[in-house]
């Protein structure tokens, strides 16, 4: 049976026992919100099934919260105790340091070819795939239908609607008319949603260079700052509000609208919240694209377990296992065959909007070696941009300087 630890210190590394059995250390993120839907349950079942077919390989999995998992793994690698496999948010800095196996060193040709093209390409550094997509999602604007009905408003179609809807919700006593979670948990995702809606983004579409303090981006955050100043974003400062806290408040009926992913839909329905979902609009209508997010699997070379890692990952990417995880959390599978199966399954018809949005969505610049440090700069600083009295342009310019420095260091 696989040994799992939710809070154990991350001090181990892959090992070979005296009896010759190889132990693979896997560090994976927590997607659940309680013990009943913890990711531990999925990994425990997956590891047990794999071990039954491969008695010479043992799987030890450590589940870590999203808020710390990237830094947890970075610490392990820095201390020379890298896991064999990590399922985290960014891979490119490890690839640049030649610490990872390439995907084609691990996966069978059919397994690697089954990844959605968009995600395979996003997993490349210098045209070699190191990041293997684990699960994907797109984002939509969620709203509480009951709160909207009581306030006499409908789903927003532009930014004026968002503001007027939020004002009406506030007048009805809604605690948080519009939640804007720019806390450290996932500020980079919330930020990109709004930047794309405002006609900007993280990078220049022409050459892929960072374009963080563009006029469009400054204009977007100036507008958001106005909502914060008007008291339309709730009692918690956006820079102190994490996504998980905002999601919990939405499922408790305290939030009128916020950007969310498929997992939130499932949890809200479970708690009796009537959910409406629309693409986050731009100032005058539709945004240029939505945010696509992928979480990544990577395999470290340090312990030399290429063959065993490959066997485990080929097993993990079988359709049943991909669908089990994606289905449990209402996320999107990352392979063609699993996507087709989910689209054909009546049980997952509520995910069609997200599935159809994925091919045209814009992903984070995962392939940039600098992205990990740039993402951290957003997490630490972007909340300051919407504080009353702050200069959104100055905050974005500072993040842009951090990005330039990170690029120059590569």
C-alpha positions as CSV (number, residue, x, y, z in Angstrom):
1,X,0.0,0.0,0.0
2,X,1.3,3.4,-0.8
3,X,2.4,5.6,2.1
4,X,0.9,9.0,2.0
5,X,1.5,12.0,4.3
6,X,-0.5,15.2,4.3
7,X,1.7,17.2,6.6
8,X,5.0,15.2,6.8
9,X,8.2,17.2,6.3
10,X,9.5,16.9,2.8
11,X,12.9,15.5,3.5
12,X,13.0,12.3,1.6
13,X,14.1,11.5,-1.9
14,X,13.6,8.5,-4.2
15,X,15.4,5.4,-2.9
16,X,16.2,1.8,-3.7
17,X,15.7,-0.6,-0.8
18,X,18.0,-3.4,0.2
19,X,15.6,-5.9,-1.4
20,X,15.9,-4.0,-4.7
21,X,12.4,-2.4,-4.6
22,X,12.5,1.1,-6.0
23,X,10.6,3.7,-4.1
24,X,9.4,6.7,-6.0
25,X,8.7,9.9,-4.1
26,X,5.8,12.0,-5.6
27,X,4.9,15.4,-4.4
28,X,1.4,16.4,-5.5
29,X,-1.0,19.3,-4.9
30,X,-4.1,19.3,-2.9
31,X,-7.2,20.0,-5.0
32,X,-9.8,19.1,-2.3
33,X,-11.4,21.3,0.3
34,X,-11.8,18.7,3.1
35,X,-10.8,15.2,4.0
36,X,-13.7,13.7,2.0
37,X,-12.6,15.1,-1.3
38,X,-8.9,15.3,-0.6
39,X,-6.5,14.5,-3.5
40,X,-5.0,12.0,-1.1
41,X,-7.8,9.6,-2.0
42,X,-7.1,9.7,-5.7
43,X,-3.4,9.2,-5.3
44,X,-3.8,6.5,-2.8
45,X,-6.0,4.5,-5.2
46,X,-3.7,5.2,-8.1
47,X,-0.6,4.2,-6.3
48,X,-2.2,1.0,-4.9
49,X,-3.4,0.0,-8.4
50,X,0.0,0.6,-9.9
51,X,1.8,-1.2,-7.2
52,X,-0.4,-4.3,-7.7
53,X,0.8,-4.5,-11.3
54,X,4.4,-3.5,-10.5
55,X,5.5,-5.2,-7.3
56,X,9.1,-4.0,-7.7
57,X,8.0,-0.3,-7.4
58,X,6.6,1.5,-4.3
59,X,5.0,4.9,-4.5
60,X,5.2,7.4,-1.7
61,X,3.1,10.4,-2.2
62,X,3.1,13.7,-0.2
63,X,0.1,16.0,-0.6
64,X,0.9,19.7,-0.2
65,X,-1.4,22.8,-0.3
66,X,-1.2,24.9,-3.4
67,X,-0.1,27.9,-1.4
68,X,3.2,26.3,-0.5
69,X,3.8,23.4,-2.9
70,X,6.0,25.4,-5.4
71,X,8.2,26.6,-2.6
72,X,8.2,23.2,-0.9
73,X,9.6,21.6,-4.1
74,X,12.0,24.4,-4.7
75,X,13.4,23.9,-1.2
76,X,13.8,20.1,-1.7
77,X,15.6,20.7,-5.0
78,X,17.9,23.3,-3.5
79,X,18.8,20.9,-0.6
80,X,19.6,18.1,-3.0
81,X,16.5,16.1,-2.1
82,X,14.4,16.4,-5.2
83,X,11.4,14.1,-5.5
84,X,11.2,11.7,-8.4
85,X,7.9,13.3,-9.6
86,X,6.4,16.7,-8.8
87,X,2.9,17.8,-9.7
88,X,3.1,21.6,-9.4
89,X,2.6,24.9,-11.3
90,X,5.8,25.5,-13.1
91,X,8.6,23.4,-14.7
92,X,10.7,25.6,-16.9
93,X,13.3,26.8,-14.4
94,X,14.1,23.2,-13.5
95,X,14.3,22.3,-17.2
96,X,16.8,25.1,-17.8
97,X,18.9,23.8,-15.0
98,X,19.0,20.3,-16.7
99,X,17.3,18.8,-13.7
100,X,14.4,17.1,-15.5
101,X,13.8,14.2,-17.8
102,X,12.3,15.1,-21.2
103,X,8.9,13.7,-21.8
104,X,10.1,11.5,-24.6
105,X,12.6,9.9,-22.2
106,X,9.7,8.7,-20.1
107,X,6.5,8.3,-22.0
108,X,5.5,5.9,-24.8
109,X,4.8,7.5,-28.2
110,X,1.0,6.9,-27.9
111,X,0.9,8.5,-24.5
112,X,2.9,11.6,-25.4
113,X,1.0,12.0,-28.7
114,X,-2.3,11.9,-26.8
115,X,-1.7,15.3,-25.1
116,X,-3.7,18.2,-26.5
117,X,-1.4,20.0,-28.9
118,X,-1.8,23.4,-27.1
119,X,-0.8,21.9,-23.8
120,X,2.1,19.9,-25.3
121,X,3.5,23.1,-26.8
122,X,3.1,25.0,-23.5
123,X,5.2,22.2,-21.9
124,X,8.2,22.9,-24.1
125,X,11.5,24.6,-23.5
126,X,13.5,25.1,-26.6
127,X,11.1,22.8,-28.4
128,X,11.7,19.9,-26.0
129,X,8.8,18.9,-23.8
130,X,9.6,18.7,-20.1
131,X,6.3,19.7,-18.6
132,X,3.6,17.1,-18.9
133,X,0.1,18.5,-18.4
134,X,-1.7,17.0,-15.5
135,X,-5.1,18.7,-15.6
136,X,-6.5,21.8,-17.2
137,X,-9.2,24.4,-16.7
138,X,-10.6,27.5,-18.1
139,X,-12.2,30.4,-16.2
140,X,-15.6,32.0,-16.4
141,X,-17.4,34.7,-14.4
142,X,-19.6,33.1,-11.9
143,X,-22.6,34.8,-10.3
144,X,-25.2,33.9,-7.7
145,X,-28.5,33.8,-9.4
146,X,-30.6,34.3,-6.3
147,X,-28.6,37.3,-5.2
148,X,-28.8,38.8,-8.7
149,X,-32.6,38.2,-8.8
150,X,-33.1,40.0,-5.5
151,X,-31.0,42.9,-6.7
152,X,-32.9,43.1,-9.9
153,X,-29.9,42.7,-12.1
154,X,-28.8,40.3,-14.9
155,X,-25.5,38.8,-16.0
156,X,-23.0,41.5,-17.0
157,X,-22.2,42.1,-20.6
158,X,-19.6,44.8,-20.2
159,X,-17.7,46.6,-17.4
160,X,-20.4,49.2,-16.8
161,X,-22.7,46.2,-16.1
162,X,-20.2,44.7,-13.7
163,X,-20.0,48.0,-11.7
164,X,-23.8,48.7,-11.7
165,X,-24.5,45.0,-10.8
166,X,-22.1,45.3,-7.9
167,X,-23.7,48.6,-6.7
168,X,-27.1,46.9,-6.8
169,X,-25.8,43.9,-4.8
170,X,-24.2,46.2,-2.3
171,X,-27.5,48.1,-1.8
172,X,-29.1,44.7,-1.1
173,X,-26.6,44.1,1.7
174,X,-24.5,41.5,-0.1
175,X,-21.2,41.2,1.8
176,X,-18.9,41.0,-1.2
177,X,-20.6,42.1,-4.5
178,X,-17.5,41.3,-6.5
179,X,-14.7,39.2,-5.1
180,X,-11.2,40.0,-6.6
181,X,-8.8,37.5,-4.9
182,X,-5.3,39.0,-5.5
183,X,-3.8,37.2,-2.5
184,X,-0.7,35.1,-2.8
185,X,-2.5,31.8,-3.5
186,X,-3.2,32.5,-7.2
187,X,-3.0,36.2,-7.9
188,X,-1.3,35.5,-11.3
189,X,-4.5,33.8,-12.5
190,X,-7.0,36.4,-11.3
191,X,-4.7,39.1,-12.8
192,X,-4.6,37.5,-16.2
193,X,-8.4,37.2,-16.3
194,X,-8.8,40.9,-15.9
195,X,-5.9,41.8,-18.2
196,X,-7.3,39.7,-21.1
197,X,-10.7,41.2,-20.5
198,X,-9.2,44.6,-20.8
199,X,-7.5,43.9,-24.1
200,X,-4.0,43.3,-22.6
201,X,-2.2,40.4,-21.1
202,X,1.2,39.3,-19.9
203,X,3.1,39.1,-23.2
204,X,3.2,40.8,-26.6
205,X,1.4,38.8,-29.2
206,X,4.0,39.7,-31.8
207,X,7.2,38.4,-30.2
208,X,6.1,36.9,-26.9
209,X,8.1,39.4,-24.8
210,X,6.6,40.6,-21.5
211,X,4.3,43.5,-21.8
212,X,3.2,43.8,-18.2
213,X,2.9,47.6,-17.8
214,X,1.2,48.2,-21.1
215,X,-1.4,51.1,-21.3
216,X,-4.2,48.5,-21.6
217,X,-3.0,46.8,-18.4
218,X,-2.7,50.0,-16.5
219,X,-6.2,51.1,-17.6
220,X,-7.6,47.7,-16.4
221,X,-6.1,48.0,-12.9
222,X,-7.1,51.6,-12.6
223,X,-10.7,50.6,-13.2
224,X,-10.4,47.8,-10.7
225,X,-8.9,50.2,-8.1
226,X,-12.1,52.3,-8.6
227,X,-14.3,49.4,-7.6
228,X,-12.2,48.7,-4.5
229,X,-12.4,52.4,-3.5
230,X,-16.2,52.3,-4.0
231,X,-16.5,49.4,-1.5
232,X,-17.7,47.0,-4.1
233,X,-15.1,44.2,-3.5
234,X,-16.0,43.3,0.1
235,X,-14.5,43.9,3.5
236,X,-11.2,42.1,2.8
237,X,-8.5,43.9,0.7
238,X,-8.0,42.1,-2.6
239,X,-4.3,41.7,-1.8
240,X,-5.2,39.8,1.4
241,X,-7.9,37.7,-0.2
242,X,-6.9,34.2,-1.4
243,X,-8.9,32.3,-4.0
244,X,-9.9,29.5,-1.6
245,X,-11.3,32.0,0.9
246,X,-13.3,33.8,-1.9
247,X,-14.6,30.5,-3.2
248,X,-15.8,29.4,0.2
249,X,-17.6,32.7,0.6
250,X,-19.2,32.3,-2.8
251,X,-20.5,28.8,-1.8
252,X,-21.8,30.3,1.4
253,X,-23.9,32.8,-0.5
254,X,-21.8,35.9,0.6
255,X,-20.4,36.8,-2.8
256,X,-22.3,38.1,-5.8
257,X,-19.8,37.4,-8.5
258,X,-16.2,36.3,-9.0
259,X,-14.0,34.5,-11.5
260,X,-14.0,30.8,-11.1
261,X,-13.1,27.4,-12.6
262,X,-15.1,24.2,-12.9
263,X,-14.4,22.9,-9.4
264,X,-16.2,25.9,-7.9
265,X,-19.3,25.0,-9.9
266,X,-19.5,21.6,-8.4
267,X,-19.0,22.8,-4.8
268,X,-21.5,25.7,-5.2
269,X,-24.2,23.3,-6.5
270,X,-23.5,20.9,-3.7
271,X,-24.2,23.7,-1.2
272,X,-27.4,24.8,-2.9
273,X,-26.1,27.9,-4.6
274,X,-27.8,28.6,-8.0
275,X,-24.9,29.4,-10.3
276,X,-24.8,31.4,-13.5
277,X,-21.7,31.5,-15.6
278,X,-20.6,33.8,-18.5
279,X,-17.3,34.7,-20.1
280,X,-15.8,37.6,-18.2
281,X,-16.7,40.6,-20.5
282,X,-14.4,43.4,-21.6
283,X,-15.1,47.1,-21.2
284,X,-17.4,47.1,-24.2
285,X,-18.3,43.4,-24.6
286,X,-16.5,40.2,-25.2
287,X,-12.9,39.7,-24.0
288,X,-10.3,38.8,-26.5
289,X,-9.9,35.3,-24.8
290,X,-10.3,33.6,-21.5
291,X,-7.6,32.2,-19.3
292,X,-6.5,28.6,-19.7
293,X,-4.6,27.0,-16.9
294,X,-2.6,23.8,-16.8
295,X,-1.0,22.1,-13.9
296,X,2.2,20.2,-14.6
297,X,3.9,17.0,-13.9
298,X,7.7,16.8,-14.1
299,X,10.3,14.1,-13.4
300,X,13.6,14.9,-11.7
301,X,16.8,13.2,-12.8
302,X,18.5,13.3,-9.4
303,X,17.6,9.8,-8.2
304,X,18.1,8.1,-11.6
305,X,14.8,6.3,-11.7
306,X,13.9,7.0,-15.3
307,X,12.5,3.6,-16.1
308,X,10.3,3.4,-13.0
309,X,9.1,6.9,-13.4
310,X,8.2,6.2,-17.0
311,X,6.2,3.1,-16.0
312,X,4.2,5.1,-13.4
313,X,3.5,8.0,-15.6
314,X,2.3,5.9,-18.6
315,X,0.0,4.2,-16.1
316,X,-1.2,7.5,-14.7
317,X,-2.1,8.8,-18.1
318,X,-4.4,6.0,-19.0
319,X,-7.9,7.3,-19.8
320,X,-9.5,5.8,-16.7
321,X,-7.0,7.5,-14.4
322,X,-7.1,10.9,-16.2
323,X,-10.9,10.8,-16.2
324,X,-11.1,9.8,-12.5
325,X,-9.1,12.8,-11.4
326,X,-10.7,15.3,-13.8
327,X,-14.2,14.1,-13.0
328,X,-13.7,14.2,-9.3
329,X,-12.9,17.9,-9.3
330,X,-14.8,18.9,-12.4
331,X,-11.6,19.9,-14.2
332,X,-10.6,19.3,-17.8
333,X,-8.7,16.2,-19.0
334,X,-5.4,16.9,-20.9
335,X,-5.6,14.1,-23.5
336,X,-7.6,13.8,-26.7
337,X,-9.1,10.5,-25.8
338,X,-10.2,11.5,-22.3
339,X,-11.6,14.8,-23.7
340,X,-13.7,12.9,-26.2
341,X,-14.9,10.5,-23.5
342,X,-15.9,13.4,-21.2
343,X,-17.7,15.3,-23.9
344,X,-19.7,12.2,-24.7
345,X,-20.6,11.5,-21.1
346,X,-24.0,12.9,-20.0
347,X,-22.7,13.2,-16.5
348,X,-20.3,15.9,-17.5
349,X,-22.5,18.0,-19.8
350,X,-22.1,20.9,-17.4
351,X,-18.4,21.1,-18.4
352,X,-19.1,21.6,-22.1
353,X,-18.7,25.4,-21.8
354,X,-15.3,25.0,-20.2
355,X,-14.2,22.3,-22.6
356,X,-15.1,24.3,-25.7
357,X,-13.4,27.4,-24.3
358,X,-10.1,25.6,-23.7
359,X,-8.7,25.5,-27.3
360,X,-9.0,29.3,-27.7
361,X,-7.9,30.2,-24.2
362,X,-4.6,31.9,-23.4
363,X,-2.2,30.1,-21.1
364,X,0.4,31.5,-18.8
365,X,3.9,31.8,-20.4
366,X,4.9,28.5,-18.9
367,X,7.7,27.9,-21.3
368,X,9.6,31.0,-20.2
369,X,12.3,30.1,-17.8
370,X,11.6,33.4,-16.0
371,X,7.9,32.7,-15.5
372,X,8.3,31.1,-12.0
373,X,9.9,34.2,-10.6
374,X,7.6,36.6,-12.5
375,X,4.6,34.7,-11.2
376,X,6.0,35.1,-7.7
377,X,6.3,38.9,-8.2
378,X,2.7,39.1,-9.2
379,X,1.6,37.1,-6.1
380,X,3.6,39.4,-3.8
381,X,2.8,42.7,-5.4
382,X,-0.2,43.0,-7.6
383,X,-2.7,43.4,-4.7
384,X,-1.0,46.8,-4.0
385,X,-2.1,48.1,-7.4
386,X,-5.8,48.3,-6.4
387,X,-5.3,49.8,-2.9
388,X,-6.8,53.3,-2.6
389,X,-4.2,55.9,-3.2
390,X,-1.7,53.6,-4.9
391,X,-0.4,54.0,-8.4
392,X,-1.4,51.0,-10.6
393,X,1.1,52.1,-13.2
394,X,3.9,52.1,-10.6
395,X,3.1,48.7,-9.3
396,X,2.8,47.2,-12.8
397,X,6.1,48.9,-13.8
398,X,7.9,47.4,-10.8
399,X,6.6,43.9,-11.7
400,X,7.7,44.6,-15.3
401,X,11.2,45.5,-14.0
402,X,11.3,42.2,-12.1
403,X,10.3,40.4,-15.2
404,X,13.1,42.1,-17.2
405,X,15.6,41.3,-14.6
406,X,14.4,37.6,-14.5
407,X,14.7,37.4,-18.3
408,X,18.2,39.0,-18.3
409,X,19.3,36.4,-15.7
410,X,18.3,33.5,-17.9
